[in-house]
């Protein structure tokens, strides 16, 4: 799902259980974090997305 969106997923971790998806790892910018979350929400059957991706370089993480 993430790679299909044209995102560099080499530093991202995606796990899913049932309809719950957890995103983790590091991204180079806020746009990448948002695009990864959007891509996960588009997957049929996903009921919730927890976004723990952090900005590379120690930026604040974004949680939902």
PQR file of N, CA, C, O and H, with PARSE charges and radii, in Angstrom:
ATOM      1  N   UNK A   1       0.821  -1.199   0.000 -0.4000 1.5000
ATOM      2  CA  UNK A   1       0.000   0.000   0.000 -0.0000 2.0000
ATOM      3  C   UNK A   1       0.858   1.253   0.000  0.5500 1.7000
ATOM      4  O   UNK A   1       0.578   2.185  -0.754 -0.5500 1.4000
ATOM      5  N   UNK A   2       1.890   1.300   0.820 -0.4000 1.5000
ATOM      6  CA  UNK A   2       2.716   2.496   0.913 -0.0000 2.0000
ATOM      7  C   UNK A   2       3.587   2.651  -0.335  0.5500 1.7000
ATOM      8  O   UNK A   2       3.693   3.740  -0.900 -0.5500 1.4000
ATOM      9  H   UNK A   2       2.117   0.542   1.432  0.4000 1.0000
ATOM     10  N   UNK A   3       4.197   1.564  -0.749 -0.4000 1.5000
ATOM     11  CA  UNK A   3       5.047   1.626  -1.939 -0.0000 2.0000
ATOM     12  C   UNK A   3       4.230   1.979  -3.176  0.5500 1.7000
ATOM     13  O   UNK A   3       4.740   2.637  -4.082 -0.5500 1.4000
ATOM     14  H   UNK A   3       4.111   0.679  -0.290  0.4000 1.0000
ATOM     15  N   UNK A   4       2.994   1.560  -3.228 -0.4000 1.5000
ATOM     16  CA  UNK A   4       2.136   1.883  -4.363 -0.0000 2.0000
ATOM     17  C   UNK A   4       1.843   3.368  -4.444  0.5500 1.7000
ATOM     18  O   UNK A   4       1.507   3.871  -5.517 -0.5500 1.4000
ATOM     19  H   UNK A   4       2.579   1.025  -2.492  0.4000 1.0000
ATOM     20  N   UNK A   5       1.961   4.072  -3.346 -0.4000 1.5000
ATOM     21  CA  UNK A   5       1.737   5.519  -3.317 -0.0000 2.0000
ATOM     22  C   UNK A   5       2.986   6.284  -3.743  0.5500 1.7000
ATOM     23  O   UNK A   5       2.978   7.514  -3.770 -0.5500 1.4000
ATOM     24  H   UNK A   5       2.234   3.664  -2.475  0.4000 1.0000
ATOM     25  N   UNK A   6       4.052   5.571  -4.073 -0.4000 1.5000
ATOM     26  CA  UNK A   6       5.284   6.213  -4.500 -0.0000 2.0000
ATOM     27  C   UNK A   6       6.106   6.750  -3.347  0.5500 1.7000
ATOM     28  O   UNK A   6       6.951   7.624  -3.542 -0.5500 1.4000
ATOM     29  H   UNK A   6       4.058   4.571  -4.051  0.4000 1.0000
ATOM     30  N   UNK A   7       5.872   6.243  -2.151 -0.4000 1.5000
ATOM     31  CA  UNK A   7       6.611   6.698  -0.975 -0.0000 2.0000
ATOM     32  C   UNK A   7       7.827   5.820  -0.742  0.5500 1.7000
ATOM     33  O   UNK A   7       7.808   4.627  -1.047 -0.5500 1.4000
ATOM     34  H   UNK A   7       5.186   5.533  -1.992  0.4000 1.0000
ATOM     35  N   UNK A   8       8.875   6.407  -0.206 -0.4000 1.5000
ATOM     36  CA  UNK A   8      10.057   5.656   0.188 -0.0000 2.0000
ATOM     37  C   UNK A   8       9.747   5.000   1.523  0.5500 1.7000
ATOM     38  O   UNK A   8       9.711   5.664   2.559 -0.5500 1.4000
ATOM     39  H   UNK A   8       8.890   7.375   0.042  0.4000 1.0000
ATOM     40  N   UNK A   9       9.527   3.712   1.491 -0.4000 1.5000
ATOM     41  CA  UNK A   9       9.108   2.997   2.695 -0.0000 2.0000
ATOM     42  C   UNK A   9      10.263   2.262   3.370  0.5500 1.7000
ATOM     43  O   UNK A   9      10.029   1.421   4.239 -0.5500 1.4000
ATOM     44  H   UNK A   9       9.556   3.173   0.649  0.4000 1.0000
ATOM     45  N   UNK A  10      11.492   2.559   2.990 -0.4000 1.5000
ATOM     46  CA  UNK A  10      12.626   1.819   3.530 -0.0000 2.0000
ATOM     47  C   UNK A  10      12.799   2.009   5.035  0.5500 1.7000
ATOM     48  O   UNK A  10      13.352   1.132   5.699 -0.5500 1.4000
ATOM     49  H   UNK A  10      11.682   3.242   2.285  0.4000 1.0000
ATOM     50  N   UNK A  11      12.346   3.120   5.583 -0.4000 1.5000
ATOM     51  CA  UNK A  11      12.500   3.360   7.018 -0.0000 2.0000
ATOM     52  C   UNK A  11      11.156   3.320   7.750  0.5500 1.7000
ATOM     53  O   UNK A  11      11.051   3.776   8.889 -0.5500 1.4000
ATOM     54  H   UNK A  11      11.896   3.832   5.043  0.4000 1.0000
ATOM     55  N   UNK A  12      10.126   2.772   7.090 -0.4000 1.5000
ATOM     56  CA  UNK A  12       8.809   2.682   7.705 -0.0000 2.0000
ATOM     57  C   UNK A  12       8.501   1.243   8.085  0.5500 1.7000
ATOM     58  O   UNK A  12       8.947   0.298   7.435 -0.5500 1.4000
ATOM     59  H   UNK A  12      10.211   2.401   6.165  0.4000 1.0000
ATOM     60  N   UNK A  13       7.731   1.101   9.149 -0.4000 1.5000
ATOM     61  CA  UNK A  13       7.291  -0.206   9.610 -0.0000 2.0000
ATOM     62  C   UNK A  13       5.770  -0.188   9.618  0.5500 1.7000
ATOM     63  O   UNK A  13       5.157   0.712  10.192 -0.5500 1.4000
ATOM     64  H   UNK A  13       7.369   1.869   9.677  0.4000 1.0000
ATOM     65  N   UNK A  14       5.169  -1.174   8.986 -0.4000 1.5000
ATOM     66  CA  UNK A  14       3.711  -1.277   8.929 -0.0000 2.0000
ATOM     67  C   UNK A  14       3.320  -2.631   9.485  0.5500 1.7000
ATOM     68  O   UNK A  14       3.844  -3.663   9.066 -0.5500 1.4000
ATOM     69  H   UNK A  14       5.668  -1.905   8.520  0.4000 1.0000
ATOM     70  N   UNK A  15       2.386  -2.618  10.440 -0.4000 1.5000
ATOM     71  CA  UNK A  15       1.842  -3.876  10.941 -0.0000 2.0000
ATOM     72  C   UNK A  15       0.325  -3.760  10.977  0.5500 1.7000
ATOM     73  O   UNK A  15      -0.231  -2.678  11.167 -0.5500 1.4000
ATOM     74  H   UNK A  15       1.960  -1.779  10.780  0.4000 1.0000
ATOM     75  N   UNK A  16      -0.323  -4.892  10.792 -0.4000 1.5000
ATOM     76  CA  UNK A  16      -1.782  -4.896  10.774 -0.0000 2.0000
ATOM     77  C   UNK A  16      -2.296  -6.113  11.516  0.5500 1.7000
ATOM     78  O   UNK A  16      -1.718  -7.199  11.462 -0.5500 1.4000
ATOM     79  H   UNK A  16       0.129  -5.771  10.638  0.4000 1.0000
ATOM     80  N   UNK A  17      -3.390  -5.898  12.205 -0.4000 1.5000
ATOM     81  CA  UNK A  17      -4.067  -6.993  12.891 -0.0000 2.0000
ATOM     82  C   UNK A  17      -5.550  -6.699  12.814  0.5500 1.7000
ATOM     83  O   UNK A  17      -6.025  -5.695  13.346 -0.5500 1.4000
ATOM     84  H   UNK A  17      -3.860  -5.016  12.249  0.4000 1.0000
ATOM     85  N   UNK A  18      -6.269  -7.570  12.157 -0.4000 1.5000
ATOM     86  CA  UNK A  18      -7.681  -7.300  11.939 -0.0000 2.0000
ATOM     87  C   UNK A  18      -7.778  -6.042  11.089  0.5500 1.7000
ATOM     88  O   UNK A  18      -7.115  -5.945  10.057 -0.5500 1.4000
ATOM     89  H   UNK A  18      -5.883  -8.386  11.725  0.4000 1.0000
ATOM     90  N   UNK A  19      -8.580  -5.091  11.500 -0.4000 1.5000
ATOM     91  CA  UNK A  19      -8.718  -3.840  10.770 -0.0000 2.0000
ATOM     92  C   UNK A  19      -7.831  -2.734  11.286  0.5500 1.7000
ATOM     93  O   UNK A  19      -7.917  -1.600  10.816 -0.5500 1.4000
ATOM     94  H   UNK A  19      -9.119  -5.170  12.339  0.4000 1.0000
ATOM     95  N   UNK A  20      -6.963  -3.049  12.262 -0.4000 1.5000
ATOM     96  CA  UNK A  20      -6.102  -2.033  12.883 -0.0000 2.0000
ATOM     97  C   UNK A  20      -4.724  -2.031  12.236  0.5500 1.7000
ATOM     98  O   UNK A  20      -4.084  -3.078  12.132 -0.5500 1.4000
ATOM     99  H   UNK A  20      -6.893  -3.971  12.644  0.4000 1.0000
ATOM    100  N   UNK A  21      -4.268  -0.872  11.805 -0.4000 1.5000
ATOM    101  CA  UNK A  21      -2.949  -0.723  11.197 -0.0000 2.0000
ATOM    102  C   UNK A  21      -2.108   0.197  12.066  0.5500 1.7000
ATOM    103  O   UNK A  21      -2.583   1.237  12.524 -0.5500 1.4000
ATOM    104  H   UNK A  21      -4.788  -0.022  11.890  0.4000 1.0000
ATOM    105  N   UNK A  22      -0.866  -0.184  12.290 -0.4000 1.5000
ATOM    106  CA  UNK A  22       0.091   0.647  13.024 -0.0000 2.0000
ATOM    107  C   UNK A  22       1.240   1.010  12.097  0.5500 1.7000
ATOM    108  O   UNK A  22       1.835   0.151  11.445 -0.5500 1.4000
ATOM    109  H   UNK A  22      -0.481  -1.029  11.918  0.4000 1.0000
ATOM    110  N   UNK A  23       1.534   2.293  12.054 -0.4000 1.5000
ATOM    111  CA  UNK A  23       2.638   2.805  11.246 -0.0000 2.0000
ATOM    112  C   UNK A  23       3.738   3.284  12.181  0.5500 1.7000
ATOM    113  O   UNK A  23       3.456   3.959  13.171 -0.5500 1.4000
ATOM    114  H   UNK A  23       1.051   2.991  12.583  0.4000 1.0000
ATOM    115  N   UNK A  24       4.959   2.952  11.888 -0.4000 1.5000
ATOM    116  CA  UNK A  24       6.086   3.388  12.703 -0.0000 2.0000
ATOM    117  C   UNK A  24       7.304   3.624  11.830  0.5500 1.7000
ATOM    118  O   UNK A  24       7.253   3.474  10.610 -0.5500 1.4000
ATOM    119  H   UNK A  24       5.188   2.403  11.084  0.4000 1.0000
ATOM    120  N   UNK A  25       8.387   3.992  12.471 -0.4000 1.5000
ATOM    121  CA  UNK A  25       9.628   4.249  11.766 -0.0000 2.0000
ATOM    122  C   UNK A  25       9.884   5.733  11.609  0.5500 1.7000
ATOM    123  O   UNK A  25       9.439   6.546  12.419 -0.5500 1.4000
ATOM    124  H   UNK A  25       8.428   4.113  13.462  0.4000 1.0000
ATOM    125  N   UNK A  26      10.608   6.075  10.556 -0.4000 1.5000
ATOM    126  CA  UNK A  26      11.039   7.461  10.355 -0.0000 2.0000
ATOM    127  C   UNK A  26      10.724   7.938   8.942  0.5500 1.7000
ATOM    128  O   UNK A  26      10.743   7.160   7.989 -0.5500 1.4000
ATOM    129  H   UNK A  26      10.970   5.415   9.898  0.4000 1.0000
ATOM    130  N   UNK A  27      10.436   9.224   8.827 -0.4000 1.5000
ATOM    131  CA  UNK A  27      10.173   9.857   7.537 -0.0000 2.0000
ATOM    132  C   UNK A  27      10.986  11.135   7.446  0.5500 1.7000
ATOM    133  O   UNK A  27      11.357  11.724   8.461 -0.5500 1.4000
ATOM    134  H   UNK A  27      10.421   9.856   9.602  0.4000 1.0000
ATOM    135  N   UNK A  28      11.259  11.555   6.226 -0.4000 1.5000
ATOM    136  CA  UNK A  28      12.086  12.751   6.038 -0.0000 2.0000
ATOM    137  C   UNK A  28      11.300  14.047   6.173  0.5500 1.7000
ATOM    138  O   UNK A  28      11.882  15.106   6.405 -0.5500 1.4000
ATOM    139  H   UNK A  28      10.959  11.077   5.401  0.4000 1.0000
ATOM    140  N   UNK A  29       9.950  13.966   6.026 -0.4000 1.5000
ATOM    141  CA  UNK A  29       9.139  15.184   6.141 -0.0000 2.0000
ATOM    142  C   UNK A  29       7.712  14.846   6.555  0.5500 1.7000
ATOM    143  O   UNK A  29       7.294  13.690   6.494 -0.5500 1.4000
ATOM    144  H   UNK A  29       9.477  13.105   5.838  0.4000 1.0000
ATOM    145  N   UNK A  30       6.976  15.862   6.974 -0.4000 1.5000
ATOM    146  CA  UNK A  30       5.607  15.686   7.442 -0.0000 2.0000
ATOM    147  C   UNK A  30       4.698  15.181   6.320  0.5500 1.7000
ATOM    148  O   UNK A  30       3.774  14.409   6.573 -0.5500 1.4000
ATOM    149  H   UNK A  30       7.317  16.801   7.024  0.4000 1.0000
ATOM    150  N   UNK A  31       4.952  15.606   5.102 -0.4000 1.5000
ATOM    151  CA  UNK A  31       4.128  15.171   3.974 -0.0000 2.0000
ATOM    152  C   UNK A  31       4.185  13.653   3.808  0.5500 1.7000
ATOM    153  O   UNK A  31       3.165  13.024   3.525 -0.5500 1.4000
ATOM    154  H   UNK A  31       5.703  16.233   4.896  0.4000 1.0000
ATOM    155  N   UNK A  32       5.349  13.070   3.980 -0.4000 1.5000
ATOM    156  CA  UNK A  32       5.486  11.619   3.872 -0.0000 2.0000
ATOM    157  C   UNK A  32       4.680  10.920   4.953  0.5500 1.7000
ATOM    158  O   UNK A  32       4.042   9.900   4.691 -0.5500 1.4000
ATOM    159  H   UNK A  32       6.177  13.581   4.211  0.4000 1.0000
ATOM    160  N   UNK A  33       4.702  11.455   6.157 -0.4000 1.5000
ATOM    161  CA  UNK A  33       3.925  10.889   7.260 -0.0000 2.0000
ATOM    162  C   UNK A  33       2.442  10.909   6.915  0.5500 1.7000
ATOM    163  O   UNK A  33       1.742   9.913   7.098 -0.5500 1.4000
ATOM    164  H   UNK A  33       5.220  12.283   6.369  0.4000 1.0000
ATOM    165  N   UNK A  34       1.971  12.030   6.423 -0.4000 1.5000
ATOM    166  CA  UNK A  34       0.556  12.172   6.089 -0.0000 2.0000
ATOM    167  C   UNK A  34       0.165  11.271   4.916  0.5500 1.7000
ATOM    168  O   UNK A  34      -0.914  10.678   4.923 -0.5500 1.4000
ATOM    169  H   UNK A  34       2.539  12.839   6.274  0.4000 1.0000
ATOM    170  N   UNK A  35       1.025  11.165   3.922 -0.4000 1.5000
ATOM    171  CA  UNK A  35       0.724  10.313   2.763 -0.0000 2.0000
ATOM    172  C   UNK A  35       0.679   8.836   3.160  0.5500 1.7000
ATOM    173  O   UNK A  35      -0.147   8.084   2.643 -0.5500 1.4000
ATOM    174  H   UNK A  35       1.902  11.647   3.915  0.4000 1.0000
ATOM    175  N   UNK A  36       1.545   8.421   4.057 -0.4000 1.5000
ATOM    176  CA  UNK A  36       1.539   7.036   4.522 -0.0000 2.0000
ATOM    177  C   UNK A  36       0.242   6.726   5.255  0.5500 1.7000
ATOM    178  O   UNK A  36      -0.349   5.663   5.066 -0.5500 1.4000
ATOM    179  H   UNK A  36       2.217   9.032   4.477  0.4000 1.0000
ATOM    180  N   UNK A  37      -0.194   7.655   6.086 -0.4000 1.5000
ATOM    181  CA  UNK A  37      -1.442   7.454   6.821 -0.0000 2.0000
ATOM    182  C   UNK A  37      -2.629   7.406   5.861  0.5500 1.7000
ATOM    183  O   UNK A  37      -3.505   6.553   6.000 -0.5500 1.4000
ATOM    184  H   UNK A  37       0.287   8.519   6.240  0.4000 1.0000
ATOM    185  N   UNK A  38      -2.658   8.298   4.909 -0.4000 1.5000
ATOM    186  CA  UNK A  38      -3.741   8.314   3.915 -0.0000 2.0000
ATOM    187  C   UNK A  38      -3.779   7.003   3.143  0.5500 1.7000
ATOM    188  O   UNK A  38      -4.853   6.448   2.913 -0.5500 1.4000
ATOM    189  H   UNK A  38      -1.946   8.991   4.796  0.4000 1.0000
ATOM    190  N   UNK A  39      -2.614   6.507   2.743 -0.4000 1.5000
ATOM    191  CA  UNK A  39      -2.545   5.245   2.008 -0.0000 2.0000
ATOM    192  C   UNK A  39      -3.086   4.093   2.847  0.5500 1.7000
ATOM    193  O   UNK A  39      -3.816   3.242   2.338 -0.5500 1.4000
ATOM    194  H   UNK A  39      -1.742   6.958   2.930  0.4000 1.0000
ATOM    195  N   UNK A  40      -2.733   4.061   4.130 -0.4000 1.5000
ATOM    196  CA  UNK A  40      -3.217   2.995   5.008 -0.0000 2.0000
ATOM    197  C   UNK A  40      -4.731   3.060   5.170  0.5500 1.7000
ATOM    198  O   UNK A  40      -5.392   2.021   5.177 -0.5500 1.4000
ATOM    199  H   UNK A  40      -2.141   4.752   4.544  0.4000 1.0000
ATOM    200  N   UNK A  41      -5.284   4.245   5.299 -0.4000 1.5000
ATOM    201  CA  UNK A  41      -6.733   4.395   5.466 -0.0000 2.0000
ATOM    202  C   UNK A  41      -7.511   3.976   4.224  0.5500 1.7000
ATOM    203  O   UNK A  41      -8.685   3.621   4.328 -0.5500 1.4000
ATOM    204  H   UNK A  41      -4.747   5.088   5.294  0.4000 1.0000
ATOM    205  N   UNK A  42      -6.892   4.010   3.071 -0.4000 1.5000
ATOM    206  CA  UNK A  42      -7.556   3.636   1.813 -0.0000 2.0000
ATOM    207  C   UNK A  42      -7.705   2.127   1.624  0.5500 1.7000
ATOM    208  O   UNK A  42      -8.471   1.687   0.766 -0.5500 1.4000
ATOM    209  H   UNK A  42      -5.938   4.298   2.987  0.4000 1.0000
ATOM    210  N   UNK A  43      -6.997   1.342   2.400 -0.4000 1.5000
ATOM    211  CA  UNK A  43      -7.029  -0.106   2.234 -0.0000 2.0000
ATOM    212  C   UNK A  43      -8.379  -0.636   2.714  0.5500 1.7000
ATOM    213  O   UNK A  43      -8.795  -0.355   3.838 -0.5500 1.4000
ATOM    214  H   UNK A  43      -6.375   1.698   3.097  0.4000 1.0000
ATOM    215  N   UNK A  44      -9.061  -1.404   1.861 -0.4000 1.5000
ATOM    216  CA  UNK A  44     -10.347  -1.967   2.275 -0.0000 2.0000
ATOM    217  C   UNK A  44     -10.207  -2.805   3.540  0.5500 1.7000
ATOM    218  O   UNK A  44      -9.275  -3.600   3.663 -0.5500 1.4000
ATOM    219  H   UNK A  44      -8.723  -1.632   0.948  0.4000 1.0000
ATOM    220  N   UNK A  45     -11.129  -2.628   4.474 -0.4000 1.5000
ATOM    221  CA  UNK A  45     -11.121  -3.382   5.720 -0.0000 2.0000
ATOM    222  C   UNK A  45     -10.410  -2.696   6.873  0.5500 1.7000
ATOM    223  O   UNK A  45     -10.545  -3.130   8.018 -0.5500 1.4000
ATOM    224  H   UNK A  45     -11.886  -1.982   4.374  0.4000 1.0000
ATOM    225  N   UNK A  46      -9.653  -1.634   6.604 -0.4000 1.5000
ATOM    226  CA  UNK A  46      -8.961  -0.918   7.678 -0.0000 2.0000
ATOM    227  C   UNK A  46      -9.982  -0.084   8.445  0.5500 1.7000
ATOM    228  O   UNK A  46     -10.714   0.717   7.865 -0.5500 1.4000
ATOM    229  H   UNK A  46      -9.543  -1.282   5.675  0.4000 1.0000
ATOM    230  N   UNK A  47     -10.013  -0.288   9.754 -0.4000 1.5000
ATOM    231  CA  UNK A  47     -10.956   0.445  10.597 -0.0000 2.0000
ATOM    232  C   UNK A  47     -10.282   1.521  11.433  0.5500 1.7000
ATOM    233  O   UNK A  47     -10.931   2.482  11.846 -0.5500 1.4000
ATOM    234  H   UNK A  47      -9.417  -0.940  10.225  0.4000 1.0000
ATOM    235  N   UNK A  48      -8.973   1.366  11.691 -0.4000 1.5000
ATOM    236  CA  UNK A  48      -8.249   2.390  12.446 -0.0000 2.0000
ATOM    237  C   UNK A  48      -6.781   2.373  12.064  0.5500 1.7000
ATOM    238  O   UNK A  48      -6.221   1.336  11.708 -0.5500 1.4000
ATOM    239  H   UNK A  48      -8.446   0.585  11.355  0.4000 1.0000
ATOM    240  N   UNK A  49      -6.167   3.558  12.149 -0.4000 1.5000
ATOM    241  CA  UNK A  49      -4.747   3.710  11.835 -0.0000 2.0000
ATOM    242  C   UNK A  49      -4.091   4.462  12.986  0.5500 1.7000
ATOM    243  O   UNK A  49      -4.527   5.553  13.355 -0.5500 1.4000
ATOM    244  H   UNK A  49      -6.622   4.400  12.438  0.4000 1.0000
ATOM    245  N   UNK A  50      -3.050   3.876  13.547 -0.4000 1.5000
ATOM    246  CA  UNK A  50      -2.255   4.516  14.601 -0.0000 2.0000
ATOM    247  C   UNK A  50      -0.927   4.904  13.971  0.5500 1.7000
ATOM    248  O   UNK A  50      -0.140   4.044  13.578 -0.5500 1.4000
ATOM    249  H   UNK A  50      -2.697   2.989  13.247  0.4000 1.0000
ATOM    250  N   UNK A  51      -0.688   6.187  13.881 -0.4000 1.5000
ATOM    251  CA  UNK A  51       0.485   6.695  13.174 -0.0000 2.0000
ATOM    252  C   UNK A  51       1.546   7.139  14.180  0.5500 1.7000
ATOM    253  O   UNK A  51       1.412   8.178  14.826 -0.5500 1.4000
ATOM    254  H   UNK A  51      -1.328   6.886  14.201  0.4000 1.0000
ATOM    255  N   UNK A  52       2.590   6.343  14.299 -0.4000 1.5000
ATOM    256  CA  UNK A  52       3.710   6.654  15.194 -0.0000 2.0000
ATOM    257  C   UNK A  52       4.984   6.934  14.407  0.5500 1.7000
ATOM    258  O   UNK A  52       6.083   6.780  14.939 -0.5500 1.4000
ATOM    259  H   UNK A  52       2.700   5.499  13.774  0.4000 1.0000
ATOM    260  N   UNK A  53       4.853   7.342  13.153 -0.4000 1.5000
ATOM    261  CA  UNK A  53       6.018   7.673  12.333 -0.0000 2.0000
ATOM    262  C   UNK A  53       6.640   8.962  12.874  0.5500 1.7000
ATOM    263  O   UNK A  53       5.932   9.930  13.149 -0.5500 1.4000
ATOM    264  H   UNK A  53       3.960   7.467  12.721  0.4000 1.0000
ATOM    265  N   UNK A  54       7.946   8.967  13.022 -0.4000 1.5000
ATOM    266  CA  UNK A  54       8.663  10.126  13.540 -0.0000 2.0000
ATOM    267  C   UNK A  54       9.439  10.801  12.416  0.5500 1.7000
ATOM    268  O   UNK A  54       9.892  10.156  11.470 -0.5500 1.4000
ATOM    269  H   UNK A  54       8.521   8.180  12.798  0.4000 1.0000
ATOM    270  N   UNK A  55       9.577  12.091  12.544 -0.4000 1.5000
ATOM    271  CA  UNK A  55      10.405  12.824  11.592 -0.0000 2.0000
ATOM    272  C   UNK A  55      11.866  12.467  11.832  0.5500 1.7000
ATOM    273  O   UNK A  55      12.330  12.443  12.972 -0.5500 1.4000
ATOM    274  H   UNK A  55       9.210  12.615  13.312  0.4000 1.0000
ATOM    275  N   UNK A  56      12.574  12.196  10.767 -0.4000 1.5000
ATOM    276  CA  UNK A  56      14.004  11.893  10.883 -0.0000 2.0000
ATOM    277  C   UNK A  56      14.702  13.146  11.412  0.5500 1.7000
ATOM    278  O   UNK A  56      14.409  14.256  10.969 -0.5500 1.4000
ATOM    279  H   UNK A  56      12.197  12.215   9.841  0.4000 1.0000
ATOM    280  N   UNK A  57      15.600  12.971  12.331 -0.4000 1.5000
ATOM    281  CA  UNK A  57      16.300  14.106  12.910 -0.0000 2.0000
ATOM    282  C   UNK A  57      15.727  14.546  14.231  0.5500 1.7000
ATOM    283  O   UNK A  57      16.081  15.607  14.744 -0.5500 1.4000
ATOM    284  H   UNK A  57      15.838  12.068  12.690  0.4000 1.0000
ATOM    285  N   UNK A  58      14.822  13.724  14.801 -0.4000 1.5000
ATOM    286  CA  UNK A  58      14.330  14.009  16.146 -0.0000 2.0000
ATOM    287  C   UNK A  58      13.124  14.914  16.232  0.5500 1.7000
ATOM    288  O   UNK A  58      12.817  15.431  17.306 -0.5500 1.4000
ATOM    289  H   UNK A  58      14.534  12.861  14.384  0.4000 1.0000
ATOM    290  N   UNK A  59      12.432  15.117  15.123 -0.4000 1.5000
ATOM    291  CA  UNK A  59      11.224  15.930  15.156 -0.0000 2.0000
ATOM    292  C   UNK A  59      10.135  15.253  15.950  0.5500 1.7000
ATOM    293  O   UNK A  59      10.244  14.075  16.290 -0.5500 1.4000
ATOM    294  H   UNK A  59      12.681  14.697  14.251  0.4000 1.0000
ATOM    295  N   UNK A  60       9.079  15.997  16.247 -0.4000 1.5000
ATOM    296  CA  UNK A  60       7.999  15.406  17.036 -0.0000 2.0000
ATOM    297  C   UNK A  60       7.278  14.330  16.234  0.5500 1.7000
ATOM    298  O   UNK A  60       7.149  14.421  15.014 -0.5500 1.4000
ATOM    299  H   UNK A  60       8.991  16.954  15.971  0.4000 1.0000
ATOM    300  N   UNK A  61       6.822  13.332  16.934 -0.4000 1.5000
ATOM    301  CA  UNK A  61       6.087  12.285  16.259 -0.0000 2.0000
ATOM    302  C   UNK A  61       4.602  12.652  16.199  0.5500 1.7000
ATOM    303  O   UNK A  61       4.121  13.487  16.964 -0.5500 1.4000
ATOM    304  H   UNK A  61       6.927  13.258  17.926  0.4000 1.0000
ATOM    305  N   UNK A  62       3.921  12.034  15.312 -0.4000 1.5000
ATOM    306  CA  UNK A  62       2.501  12.312  15.139 -0.0000 2.0000
ATOM    307  C   UNK A  62       1.715  11.054  15.492  0.5500 1.7000
ATOM    308  O   UNK A  62       1.974   9.986  14.937 -0.5500 1.4000
ATOM    309  H   UNK A  62       4.312  11.356  14.691  0.4000 1.0000
ATOM    310  N   UNK A  63       0.781  11.168  16.388 -0.4000 1.5000
ATOM    311  CA  UNK A  63      -0.009  10.023  16.824 -0.0000 2.0000
ATOM    312  C   UNK A  63      -1.482  10.278  16.571  0.5500 1.7000
ATOM    313  O   UNK A  63      -1.976  11.401  16.677 -0.5500 1.4000
ATOM    314  H   UNK A  63       0.570  12.036  16.839  0.4000 1.0000
ATOM    315  N   UNK A  64      -2.167   9.188  16.231 -0.4000 1.5000
ATOM    316  CA  UNK A  64      -3.628   9.240  16.094 -0.0000 2.0000
ATOM    317  C   UNK A  64      -4.219   8.008  16.665  0.5500 1.7000
ATOM    318  O   UNK A  64      -5.440   7.846  16.653 -0.5500 1.4000
ATOM    319  H   UNK A  64      -1.766   8.276  16.145  0.4000 1.0000
TER
END
